Amino acid sequence: MSTQGDEEETQDMATDIMWFRRDLRVADHPALSAAADADRLLCVFVLDRRILAGDRMSPARAIYLRHALADLASSLEDRGSRLVVREGDPTTVITDLAREVEADAVHVSEDHTPFARTRDGAVESALQDVGTELVRHGGVTIAPPGSVRTGSGSVYKVFTPFHRSWKDREHGDPLDAPGSLPPAPDGIEGLALSDCDLLAADGPPQAWPDGGEGPARQRLERWLEGAVEDYDDQRDVMAADGTSRLSPDLHMGCLSPREVWSRLDRRRTGHSTYATEIAWRDFYLHVMAEWPETARTAFRPEYRDLPWRDDPEGLQAWKDGMTGYPVVDAAMRQLTTTGWMHNRARMIVASFLCKDLLIDWREGEAHFMRHLVDADVASNNGGWQWAAGTGTDAQPFFRIFNPVTQGTRFDPEGSYVRRYVPELADLPTRSIHAPWKLSDEDQRRHGVRIGTDYPAPIVDHGQARERALEWFEAHKG
Protein backbone atom coordinates (compact mmCIF):
# COMPACT_ATOMS: atom_id res chain seq x y z
CA MET A 1 0.00 0.00 0.00
CA SER A 2 1.47 3.37 -1.05
CA THR A 3 1.29 6.46 1.08
CA GLN A 4 1.14 10.12 0.21
CA GLY A 5 4.76 10.45 1.40
CA ASP A 6 5.86 7.70 -0.95
CA GLU A 7 4.13 9.45 -3.86
CA GLU A 8 5.76 12.77 -3.03
CA GLU A 9 9.16 11.11 -2.76
CA THR A 10 8.68 9.50 -6.19
CA GLN A 11 7.71 12.83 -7.71
CA ASP A 12 10.83 14.44 -6.24
CA MET A 13 13.14 11.85 -7.83
CA ALA A 14 15.26 13.27 -10.64
CA THR A 15 15.05 11.30 -13.90
CA ASP A 16 17.62 11.68 -16.67
CA ILE A 17 17.95 10.06 -20.08
CA MET A 18 21.25 8.73 -21.43
CA TRP A 19 20.95 8.75 -25.22
CA PHE A 20 23.64 6.50 -26.71
CA ARG A 21 24.80 7.04 -30.28
CA ARG A 22 28.39 6.34 -31.36
CA ASP A 23 29.54 5.86 -27.75
CA LEU A 24 28.51 2.26 -27.10
CA ARG A 25 30.55 1.60 -23.97
CA VAL A 26 30.50 2.16 -20.20
CA ALA A 27 34.21 2.92 -19.56
CA ASP A 28 35.57 6.45 -19.92
CA HIS A 29 32.13 7.75 -20.81
CA PRO A 30 31.69 11.34 -19.57
CA ALA A 31 28.00 11.50 -20.50
CA LEU A 32 27.14 8.24 -18.74
CA SER A 33 29.17 9.17 -15.68
CA ALA A 34 27.27 12.48 -15.41
CA ALA A 35 23.91 10.82 -16.00
CA ALA A 36 24.64 8.30 -13.25
CA ASP A 37 24.07 11.04 -10.66
CA ALA A 38 20.31 11.00 -11.32
CA ASP A 39 17.86 9.08 -9.14
CA ARG A 40 16.46 7.24 -12.15
CA LEU A 41 18.13 6.75 -15.51
CA LEU A 42 16.63 5.76 -18.84
CA CYS A 43 19.30 4.47 -21.25
CA VAL A 44 18.15 4.70 -24.87
CA PHE A 45 19.36 3.90 -28.36
CA VAL A 46 17.31 5.12 -31.33
CA LEU A 47 17.37 3.19 -34.59
CA ASP A 48 17.26 6.02 -37.11
CA ARG A 49 16.05 4.76 -40.48
CA ARG A 50 17.65 7.74 -42.23
CA ILE A 51 21.03 6.25 -41.29
CA LEU A 52 20.41 2.52 -41.11
CA ALA A 53 18.34 2.27 -44.29
CA GLY A 54 20.28 4.91 -46.19
CA ASP A 55 22.41 4.27 -49.26
CA ARG A 56 25.62 4.88 -47.27
CA MET A 57 25.01 2.19 -44.65
CA SER A 58 27.30 -0.82 -44.70
CA PRO A 59 25.83 -4.28 -43.96
CA ALA A 60 29.03 -5.05 -42.05
CA ARG A 61 28.46 -1.95 -39.93
CA ALA A 62 24.86 -2.99 -39.20
CA ILE A 63 26.04 -6.38 -37.98
CA TYR A 64 28.71 -4.76 -35.84
CA LEU A 65 26.10 -2.40 -34.38
CA ARG A 66 23.79 -5.27 -33.50
CA HIS A 67 26.58 -7.00 -31.59
CA ALA A 68 27.63 -3.75 -29.93
CA LEU A 69 24.11 -2.99 -28.71
CA ALA A 70 23.75 -6.48 -27.25
CA ASP A 71 27.06 -6.07 -25.46
CA LEU A 72 26.05 -2.64 -24.14
CA ALA A 73 22.69 -3.96 -22.94
CA SER A 74 24.48 -6.67 -20.98
CA SER A 75 26.89 -4.16 -19.40
CA LEU A 76 24.03 -1.90 -18.35
CA GLU A 77 22.10 -4.81 -16.84
CA ASP A 78 25.17 -5.82 -14.84
CA ARG A 79 25.06 -2.33 -13.30
CA GLY A 80 21.39 -2.33 -12.44
CA SER A 81 20.08 -0.55 -15.55
CA ARG A 82 18.85 -1.63 -18.97
CA LEU A 83 18.91 -0.45 -22.58
CA VAL A 84 15.69 0.62 -24.28
CA VAL A 85 15.85 0.42 -28.09
CA ARG A 86 13.31 2.39 -30.10
CA GLU A 87 12.96 2.99 -33.83
CA GLY A 88 12.03 6.33 -35.37
CA ASP A 89 13.02 9.95 -35.79
CA PRO A 90 15.18 10.82 -32.75
CA THR A 91 13.46 14.19 -32.41
CA THR A 92 10.13 12.46 -31.84
CA VAL A 93 11.41 9.44 -29.92
CA ILE A 94 13.62 11.32 -27.45
CA THR A 95 11.12 14.11 -26.90
CA ASP A 96 8.27 11.66 -26.28
CA LEU A 97 10.38 9.72 -23.79
CA ALA A 98 11.46 12.90 -22.03
CA ARG A 99 7.84 13.95 -21.68
CA GLU A 100 6.76 10.49 -20.51
CA VAL A 101 9.36 10.17 -17.73
CA GLU A 102 9.48 13.91 -16.99
CA ALA A 103 13.21 13.94 -17.61
CA ASP A 104 15.30 16.79 -16.28
CA ALA A 105 18.07 16.23 -18.83
CA VAL A 106 19.08 14.17 -21.84
CA HIS A 107 22.81 13.42 -21.81
CA VAL A 108 24.71 12.81 -25.05
CA SER A 109 28.26 12.45 -26.27
CA GLU A 110 28.55 15.35 -28.66
CA ASP A 111 29.15 14.37 -32.28
CA HIS A 112 30.52 16.77 -34.86
CA THR A 113 29.38 15.70 -38.32
CA PRO A 114 26.90 17.96 -40.13
CA PHE A 115 24.16 15.32 -39.87
CA ALA A 116 24.71 14.87 -36.13
CA ARG A 117 24.76 18.59 -35.44
CA THR A 118 21.54 19.17 -37.38
CA ARG A 119 19.86 16.23 -35.62
CA ASP A 120 20.95 17.38 -32.17
CA GLY A 121 19.84 20.93 -32.85
CA ALA A 122 16.36 19.68 -33.75
CA VAL A 123 16.20 17.47 -30.65
CA GLU A 124 17.40 20.28 -28.40
CA SER A 125 14.73 22.64 -29.73
CA ALA A 126 11.99 20.04 -29.24
CA LEU A 127 13.18 19.24 -25.72
CA GLN A 128 12.93 22.88 -24.72
CA ASP A 129 9.18 22.66 -25.33
CA VAL A 130 8.88 19.95 -22.65
CA GLY A 131 11.27 21.58 -20.21
CA THR A 132 14.15 19.13 -20.67
CA GLU A 133 17.77 20.14 -21.22
CA LEU A 134 20.04 18.52 -23.81
CA VAL A 135 23.43 18.22 -22.09
CA ARG A 136 26.41 17.66 -24.37
CA HIS A 137 29.58 15.92 -23.16
CA GLY A 138 32.92 15.00 -24.69
CA GLY A 139 34.03 11.50 -25.54
CA VAL A 140 33.83 11.15 -29.32
CA THR A 141 37.10 13.04 -29.70
CA ILE A 142 40.02 13.35 -27.29
CA ALA A 143 40.28 17.14 -27.51
CA PRO A 144 37.01 19.02 -28.13
CA PRO A 145 36.81 20.51 -31.64
CA GLY A 146 37.72 24.17 -31.55
CA SER A 147 39.95 23.76 -28.50
CA VAL A 148 43.22 23.36 -30.44
CA ARG A 149 44.03 26.61 -32.21
CA THR A 150 46.92 28.46 -33.81
CA GLY A 151 48.59 31.43 -32.20
CA SER A 152 46.24 33.69 -34.18
CA GLY A 153 43.20 31.82 -32.87
CA SER A 154 42.22 29.92 -36.02
CA VAL A 155 41.63 26.19 -36.40
CA TYR A 156 44.58 24.29 -37.82
CA LYS A 157 44.43 23.27 -41.47
CA VAL A 158 47.71 21.33 -41.41
CA PHE A 159 48.20 18.22 -39.34
CA THR A 160 51.82 18.58 -38.18
CA PRO A 161 51.40 21.85 -36.23
CA PHE A 162 48.00 20.63 -35.02
CA HIS A 163 49.65 17.50 -33.69
CA ARG A 164 52.41 19.42 -31.94
CA SER A 165 49.84 21.49 -30.09
CA TRP A 166 47.38 18.63 -29.56
CA LYS A 167 49.78 16.13 -28.03
CA ASP A 168 51.13 18.65 -25.51
CA ARG A 169 47.67 19.38 -24.10
CA GLU A 170 46.35 17.87 -20.90
CA HIS A 171 43.65 15.46 -22.05
CA GLY A 172 42.73 14.18 -18.60
CA ASP A 173 42.64 10.64 -17.27
CA PRO A 174 40.11 8.09 -18.52
CA LEU A 175 37.06 7.66 -16.31
CA ASP A 176 36.30 4.31 -14.68
CA ALA A 177 33.11 2.59 -15.71
CA PRO A 178 30.34 3.22 -13.17
CA GLY A 179 30.10 0.35 -10.68
CA SER A 180 26.34 0.74 -10.59
CA LEU A 181 23.70 2.81 -12.32
CA PRO A 182 20.34 4.20 -11.20
CA PRO A 183 17.32 2.04 -11.98
CA ALA A 184 15.26 2.73 -15.06
CA PRO A 185 11.77 4.24 -14.74
CA ASP A 186 8.99 1.67 -14.71
CA GLY A 187 6.83 0.90 -17.71
CA ILE A 188 9.18 1.96 -20.54
CA GLU A 189 9.37 -0.73 -23.20
CA GLY A 190 11.55 -1.07 -26.26
CA LEU A 191 12.30 -3.37 -29.17
CA ALA A 192 14.12 -6.66 -28.80
CA LEU A 193 17.30 -6.55 -30.88
CA SER A 194 16.21 -9.77 -32.59
CA ASP A 195 13.14 -7.93 -33.87
CA CYS A 196 15.04 -5.01 -35.39
CA ASP A 197 14.90 -5.49 -39.15
CA LEU A 198 17.27 -2.56 -39.64
CA LEU A 199 20.02 -4.60 -37.98
CA ALA A 200 19.30 -7.83 -39.84
CA ALA A 201 21.38 -7.10 -42.94
CA ASP A 202 23.47 -9.87 -44.49
CA GLY A 203 27.10 -8.99 -44.08
CA PRO A 204 30.12 -9.70 -46.27
CA PRO A 205 31.12 -13.35 -46.71
CA GLN A 206 34.06 -13.00 -44.30
CA ALA A 207 32.20 -11.10 -41.62
CA TRP A 208 33.98 -8.79 -39.22
CA PRO A 209 34.50 -10.10 -35.64
CA ASP A 210 31.91 -9.33 -33.00
CA GLY A 211 31.32 -5.70 -32.13
CA GLY A 212 30.90 -4.31 -28.65
CA GLU A 213 32.99 -3.05 -25.77
CA GLY A 214 33.85 -6.54 -24.50
CA PRO A 215 35.32 -7.86 -27.78
CA ALA A 216 36.89 -4.45 -28.48
CA ARG A 217 38.71 -4.49 -25.16
CA GLN A 218 40.05 -7.94 -25.94
CA ARG A 219 41.35 -6.67 -29.29
CA LEU A 220 42.93 -3.69 -27.54
CA GLU A 221 44.72 -5.89 -25.01
CA ARG A 222 46.09 -8.18 -27.72
CA TRP A 223 47.27 -5.16 -29.68
CA LEU A 224 49.03 -3.54 -26.72
CA GLU A 225 50.63 -6.82 -25.68
CA GLY A 226 51.96 -7.64 -29.11
CA ALA A 227 51.96 -6.13 -32.57
CA VAL A 228 51.99 -2.44 -31.60
CA GLU A 229 55.71 -2.80 -30.90
CA ASP A 230 56.31 -3.45 -34.60
CA TYR A 231 53.67 -1.04 -35.90
CA ASP A 232 56.16 1.43 -37.35
CA ASP A 233 57.77 -1.32 -39.46
CA GLN A 234 54.74 -3.45 -40.29
CA ARG A 235 51.84 -1.04 -40.77
CA ASP A 236 52.33 -0.73 -44.55
CA VAL A 237 52.86 -4.45 -45.24
CA MET A 238 49.46 -5.35 -46.62
CA ALA A 239 49.66 -9.11 -46.10
CA ALA A 240 50.86 -8.78 -42.50
CA ASP A 241 48.64 -8.51 -39.44
CA GLY A 242 50.47 -5.33 -38.53
CA THR A 243 47.63 -2.90 -37.86
CA SER A 244 45.39 -2.65 -34.82
CA ARG A 245 42.00 -3.30 -36.50
CA LEU A 246 40.55 -1.04 -33.77
CA SER A 247 39.08 1.51 -36.18
CA PRO A 248 35.52 0.05 -36.03
CA ASP A 249 35.71 0.00 -32.23
CA LEU A 250 36.78 3.63 -32.14
CA HIS A 251 34.21 4.67 -34.72
CA MET A 252 31.29 3.17 -32.82
CA GLY A 253 32.70 4.30 -29.49
CA CYS A 254 33.09 0.79 -28.10
CA LEU A 255 36.55 2.00 -27.11
CA SER A 256 37.32 5.44 -25.80
CA PRO A 257 39.92 7.17 -27.98
CA ARG A 258 41.28 8.86 -24.86
CA GLU A 259 41.80 5.51 -23.14
CA VAL A 260 43.52 4.00 -26.17
CA TRP A 261 45.80 7.01 -26.48
CA SER A 262 46.56 7.14 -22.74
CA ARG A 263 47.63 3.50 -22.68
CA LEU A 264 50.30 3.94 -25.33
CA ASP A 265 53.90 4.33 -24.20
CA ARG A 266 54.75 7.15 -26.54
CA ARG A 267 58.47 6.86 -25.76
CA ARG A 268 58.54 3.67 -27.85
CA THR A 269 58.56 3.91 -31.63
CA GLY A 270 55.63 1.64 -32.48
CA HIS A 271 53.47 3.14 -29.75
CA SER A 272 54.39 6.68 -30.81
CA THR A 273 53.55 6.04 -34.46
CA TYR A 274 50.19 4.55 -33.53
CA ALA A 275 49.48 7.49 -31.20
CA THR A 276 49.93 9.77 -34.20
CA GLU A 277 47.21 7.83 -36.05
CA ILE A 278 44.86 8.48 -33.12
CA ALA A 279 45.68 12.17 -33.46
CA TRP A 280 44.78 12.09 -37.17
CA ARG A 281 41.31 10.89 -36.17
CA ASP A 282 40.88 13.93 -33.91
CA PHE A 283 42.29 16.24 -36.59
CA TYR A 284 39.76 15.23 -39.23
CA LEU A 285 36.88 15.63 -36.76
CA HIS A 286 38.16 19.10 -35.82
CA VAL A 287 38.33 20.06 -39.50
CA MET A 288 34.80 18.84 -40.23
CA ALA A 289 33.42 20.58 -37.16
CA GLU A 290 34.90 23.89 -38.31
CA TRP A 291 34.16 23.46 -42.04
CA PRO A 292 31.06 21.24 -42.26
CA GLU A 293 30.63 21.92 -45.98
CA THR A 294 33.64 19.66 -46.62
CA ALA A 295 31.43 16.64 -45.92
CA ARG A 296 30.07 17.05 -49.45
CA THR A 297 32.55 19.22 -51.32
CA ALA A 298 36.26 19.91 -51.64
CA PHE A 299 37.92 21.57 -48.66
CA ARG A 300 39.86 23.84 -51.00
CA PRO A 301 37.41 26.15 -52.79
CA GLU A 302 39.53 26.33 -55.94
CA TYR A 303 38.99 22.59 -56.48
CA ARG A 304 35.20 22.50 -56.07
CA ASP A 305 34.44 22.71 -59.79
CA LEU A 306 36.97 20.28 -61.22
CA PRO A 307 35.51 18.56 -64.32
CA TRP A 308 35.94 14.97 -63.20
CA ARG A 309 35.45 12.35 -65.91
CA ASP A 310 32.18 10.48 -66.30
CA ASP A 311 33.37 6.90 -66.72
CA PRO A 312 30.71 4.39 -65.57
CA GLU A 313 32.60 1.39 -66.92
CA GLY A 314 35.86 2.40 -65.24
CA LEU A 315 34.07 3.11 -61.97
CA GLN A 316 32.36 -0.29 -62.03
CA ALA A 317 35.60 -2.10 -62.83
CA TRP A 318 37.21 -0.33 -59.85
CA LYS A 319 34.32 -1.27 -57.54
CA ASP A 320 34.38 -4.89 -58.71
CA GLY A 321 38.14 -5.31 -58.37
CA MET A 322 38.54 -5.87 -62.11
CA THR A 323 40.90 -3.07 -63.15
CA GLY A 324 43.71 -5.39 -64.26
CA TYR A 325 46.04 -4.01 -61.59
CA PRO A 326 46.34 -6.82 -59.01
CA VAL A 327 47.04 -4.73 -55.92
CA VAL A 328 44.09 -2.45 -56.69
CA ASP A 329 41.79 -5.39 -57.35
CA ALA A 330 42.92 -7.25 -54.23
CA ALA A 331 42.13 -4.22 -52.10
CA MET A 332 38.70 -3.68 -53.61
CA ARG A 333 37.84 -7.36 -53.15
CA GLN A 334 39.09 -7.25 -49.56
CA LEU A 335 36.61 -4.44 -48.99
CA THR A 336 33.58 -6.33 -50.31
CA THR A 337 34.48 -9.68 -48.73
CA THR A 338 35.48 -8.43 -45.26
CA GLY A 339 34.05 -4.93 -44.80
CA TRP A 340 37.55 -3.59 -44.22
CA MET A 341 40.61 -2.53 -46.20
CA HIS A 342 44.24 -2.09 -45.21
CA ASN A 343 45.16 1.59 -44.91
CA ARG A 344 48.00 1.43 -47.45
CA ALA A 345 45.57 -0.22 -49.83
CA ARG A 346 43.06 2.58 -49.24
CA MET A 347 45.62 5.10 -50.44
CA ILE A 348 46.49 3.02 -53.50
CA VAL A 349 42.90 2.52 -54.69
CA ALA A 350 42.02 6.15 -54.01
CA SER A 351 44.93 7.39 -56.08
CA PHE A 352 43.96 5.03 -58.88
CA LEU A 353 40.34 6.21 -58.97
CA CYS A 354 41.04 9.94 -58.72
CA LYS A 355 44.19 10.15 -60.83
CA ASP A 356 44.49 7.18 -63.15
CA LEU A 357 40.76 7.29 -63.94
CA LEU A 358 40.08 10.97 -63.08
CA ILE A 359 36.82 9.99 -61.37
CA ASP A 360 35.39 12.24 -58.66
CA TRP A 361 36.70 11.32 -55.20
CA ARG A 362 33.13 11.46 -53.88
CA GLU A 363 32.30 8.31 -55.83
CA GLY A 364 35.00 6.46 -53.93
CA GLU A 365 34.12 8.05 -50.61
CA ALA A 366 30.49 6.91 -50.99
CA HIS A 367 31.53 3.38 -52.01
CA PHE A 368 33.70 3.08 -48.92
CA MET A 369 30.83 4.28 -46.74
CA ARG A 370 28.57 1.60 -48.23
CA HIS A 371 31.01 -1.21 -47.39
CA LEU A 372 33.42 -0.33 -44.57
CA VAL A 373 32.64 -1.48 -41.06
CA ASP A 374 34.72 1.45 -39.77
CA ALA A 375 33.32 4.11 -42.12
CA ASP A 376 33.77 7.26 -40.07
CA VAL A 377 32.42 10.29 -41.95
CA ALA A 378 35.26 12.64 -41.02
CA SER A 379 38.16 10.20 -41.41
CA ASN A 380 36.80 8.66 -44.61
CA ASN A 381 36.21 12.09 -46.12
CA GLY A 382 39.58 13.37 -44.98
CA GLY A 383 41.41 10.38 -46.40
CA TRP A 384 39.72 10.64 -49.77
CA GLN A 385 40.33 14.36 -50.05
CA TRP A 386 43.96 13.80 -49.03
CA ALA A 387 44.35 11.29 -51.87
CA ALA A 388 42.56 13.50 -54.41
CA GLY A 389 44.59 16.58 -53.50
CA THR A 390 41.44 18.59 -52.71
CA GLY A 391 41.56 18.50 -48.91
CA THR A 392 43.28 20.08 -45.99
CA ASP A 393 46.92 19.02 -45.71
CA ALA A 394 46.43 16.91 -48.85
CA GLN A 395 49.14 15.24 -50.87
CA PRO A 396 50.01 17.23 -54.01
CA PHE A 397 48.03 16.23 -57.08
CA PHE A 398 51.24 15.39 -58.91
CA ARG A 399 51.93 12.61 -56.41
CA ILE A 400 50.36 9.71 -58.26
CA PHE A 401 50.82 6.18 -56.95
CA ASN A 402 52.13 3.62 -59.41
CA PRO A 403 50.08 0.49 -58.60
CA VAL A 404 52.82 -1.86 -59.74
CA THR A 405 55.48 -0.13 -57.67
CA GLN A 406 53.16 0.07 -54.67
CA GLY A 407 52.37 -3.63 -54.95
CA THR A 408 56.00 -4.62 -55.28
CA ARG A 409 57.00 -2.50 -52.30
CA PHE A 410 54.16 -3.25 -49.87
CA ASP A 411 53.22 -6.78 -50.98
CA PRO A 412 56.67 -8.02 -52.01
CA GLU A 413 55.80 -11.73 -51.94
CA GLY A 414 52.41 -11.22 -53.55
CA SER A 415 50.63 -12.81 -50.58
CA TYR A 416 47.98 -10.09 -50.36
CA VAL A 417 47.16 -10.38 -54.06
CA ARG A 418 47.02 -14.17 -53.94
CA ARG A 419 44.63 -14.06 -50.98
CA TYR A 420 42.05 -11.83 -52.66
CA VAL A 421 42.69 -12.44 -56.39
CA PRO A 422 42.83 -16.24 -56.44
CA GLU A 423 42.94 -16.46 -60.23
CA LEU A 424 46.51 -15.14 -59.96
CA ALA A 425 47.52 -17.41 -57.09
CA ASP A 426 49.88 -19.59 -59.16
CA LEU A 427 51.82 -16.76 -60.76
CA PRO A 428 55.49 -16.35 -59.85
CA THR A 429 56.24 -13.52 -57.47
CA ARG A 430 58.20 -11.62 -60.12
CA SER A 431 55.02 -11.37 -62.24
CA ILE A 432 52.26 -11.09 -59.64
CA HIS A 433 51.93 -7.30 -59.81
CA ALA A 434 52.16 -6.98 -63.61
CA PRO A 435 50.69 -10.22 -65.03
CA TRP A 436 49.98 -8.69 -68.44
CA LYS A 437 53.72 -8.76 -69.11
CA LEU A 438 53.76 -12.57 -69.11
CA SER A 439 54.18 -14.20 -72.49
CA ASP A 440 51.33 -16.30 -73.86
CA GLU A 441 53.38 -19.40 -73.10
CA ASP A 442 53.95 -18.34 -69.47
CA GLN A 443 50.26 -17.55 -69.10
CA ARG A 444 49.38 -21.06 -70.24
CA ARG A 445 52.00 -22.56 -67.94
CA HIS A 446 50.62 -20.74 -64.89
CA GLY A 447 46.95 -21.26 -65.71
CA VAL A 448 45.79 -17.70 -66.30
CA ARG A 449 44.89 -15.97 -69.56
CA ILE A 450 45.06 -12.20 -69.32
CA GLY A 451 41.94 -10.73 -70.87
CA THR A 452 39.94 -13.90 -70.20
CA ASP A 453 40.62 -15.29 -66.71
CA TYR A 454 41.78 -11.91 -65.43
CA PRO A 455 41.35 -8.52 -67.13
CA ALA A 456 44.06 -6.64 -68.91
CA PRO A 457 44.71 -3.18 -67.38
CA ILE A 458 41.82 -0.84 -68.11
CA VAL A 459 44.29 2.04 -68.47
CA ASP A 460 48.00 2.30 -69.11
CA HIS A 461 49.35 3.81 -65.88
CA GLY A 462 52.11 5.79 -67.58
CA GLN A 463 49.71 7.39 -70.04
CA ALA A 464 47.09 7.91 -67.31
CA ARG A 465 49.63 9.69 -65.16
CA GLU A 466 50.53 12.12 -67.93
CA ARG A 467 46.85 12.72 -68.67
CA ALA A 468 46.17 13.45 -65.00
CA LEU A 469 49.02 15.94 -64.72
CA GLU A 470 47.89 17.77 -67.85
CA TRP A 471 44.25 17.75 -66.67
CA PHE A 472 45.07 19.12 -63.27
CA GLU A 473 47.38 21.81 -64.66
CA ALA A 474 44.59 22.93 -66.98
CA HIS A 475 41.87 23.03 -64.32
CA LYS A 476 43.55 23.78 -60.99
CA GLY A 477 42.36 27.39 -61.10
Helices and strands as residue ranges (DSSP letters): H 4-12, E 15-20, H 30-35, E 40-47, H 49-52, H 59-78, E 83-87, H 90-101, E 105-109, H 114-128, E 133-137, H 159-167, G 193-195, G 197-199, H 213-225, G 227-230, H 231-234, H 247-251, H 257-262, H 269-290, G 292-295, G 301-303, H 312-320, H 326-338, H 343-351, I 352-356, H 361-371, H 377-388, H 403-410, H 415-420, G 422-424, G 429-431, G 435-437, H 440-446, H 461-475
